[in-house]
Amino acid sequence: MADQRRNNFIEIKLPGCTVFLLPAEVNRLLLLDQELFAEAIRRGKAILRRRNEEKRREKRCR
């Protein structure tokens, strides 16, 4: 179990420190601020769309 938890950490680099949280801990923190959670989801969707679009463009250029 300890080995499994060690591999599931999410590394967050902040000015002056690096934080390691488990996914459940990140979820708990985000649930404390629903607006932040919603913004993070919107941002994530936009980033993933952009990545997928870039991959499609790369495939077309080959």
N, C-alpha and C positions, 0 to 999 in steps of 0.2 A: 504493500500500500504506500509506504513512504517513497519508494522509487517512482511509483505512478504519479503521486502528487508532485514530485520534484520536476517532472517533465511537463506538467500542465500549467506552470506558472506563466503569467503574462508580464513581460518586462515593460515598465513604463519609465522612460528617462525624463527627469524633471531637472530644472536648474539646481545644481548643487547636490542631487542625489538620484539614485535609481531605485524604484519601488518594484517589488515582485509580489503580485497578487494572484490568487486562484480565480478562475472564472466566476465561481459563486460569490466571491468577495467583491469582484468588480460589479456583478449584477446587483448585489445588495447596496452598494454605494450609488449606483445609477438609479435605483428605485427610490432613493431618498429625494431625488430631484427629478420629477417627471418631465419637466421642460428640457433639462439637460439630456435625459435619456432619449427623448424624441429627436432632439437636434443631432445626437450621436448617430441615431439610426438613419436619419436623412443624409448626414455626411457620409456614412458608410456606404449607403446605396449609391450615392453620386461617385464616390471613389471607385467602387467595384464596376459601375457602368463605364467609367473612363478607362479603366484597365482593360476591360473586355473589348472596348472599341479599339484601343491601341493594338491589342493582339490581332484583331480582325484586319486592321490596316497592314500590319506586318505580314500577315499571310497573303494578302492581296498583292503586295509589292514583290513577293518572291517569284 
